[in-house]
Amino acid sequence: MSKQAVKKTVVRKVLEDTGFAYTLTCESHVNSDYADYASSQALSSFQRALRDPNLSYDDLCAILRKASSRASSRQCKTPWSMFMANYISKHCNGNVPANGRSEQVH
């Protein structure tokens, strides 16, 4: 398995775990979106999964919100966590600033 495939698998696992935890937490009417919840509860897990120890709370929120926005408008039947893991792995390489605007990747 390639390093990229392993990375996607690890990111997908973190997404599934935090998505499930967020769903359980929402049953008690938490006042946050998934990006805020995942960034505050699982930042270190995402840092490890993405191999980016400098990933900040704000950067992760921006990445997750952009990915979630793309996921909500997708036409495919790919499971949410798989779509998100593919998107995040493809677009997250340590160059997404807190404002959420990706810099050009060459």
Secondary structure, DSSP 8 states (H G I E B T S, - for coil): --HHHHHHHHHHHHHHHHHHHHHHHHTT--SS-HHHHHHHHSHHHHHHHTT-TT--HHHHHHHHHHHHHHHHT--S---HHHHHHHHHHHH-SS---TT-------
